[in-house]
Amino acid sequence: MITPELLLKCLVDETRLRCVHLLMRENELCVCEFGFALSEVQPKISRHLATLREHQLVLDRRAGQWVYYRLHPELPAWALELLRALDAGLKGSERHEADHLRLREMPDRPSRCAASQFTI
């Protein structure tokens, strides 16, 4: 399971922080949604998501051609508390709000079944 050192190491990178922040609000996203929201190429997004998965901060699931990511449901309470504090601190941040706005405006977003949605 993730340690405080690994969590902070994951979040020190701006792309990974932006990905986690999107997941805090959206619950589950596919690589194409991250790429669109962050205006980054798929290989860069995939590399950062792989790091988050390796450190057990996120889980992934395959649904046809899509791979969806979500925060790990077994994150320890201290990690969730830290992520919620970060989410609160980033609200109103011009860059992070722009990420969410771009995501909301994404055409043809992949659909997911209601059963795959969850909250932390």
Sequence and secondary structure as in RCSB ss.txt:
>XXXX:A:sequence
MITPELLLKCLVDETRLRCVHLLMRENELCVCEFGFALSEVQPKISRHLATLREHQLVLDRRAGQWVYYRLHPEL
PAWALELLRALDAGLKGSERHEADHLRLREMPDRPSRCAASQFTI
>XXXX:A:secstr
   HHHHHHHHTSHHHHHHHHHHHHHSEEEHHHHHHHHT  HHHHHHHHHHHHHTTSEEEEEETTEEEEEE TT 
 HHHHHHHHHHHHHHTT HHHHHHHHHHHT TT     GGG    
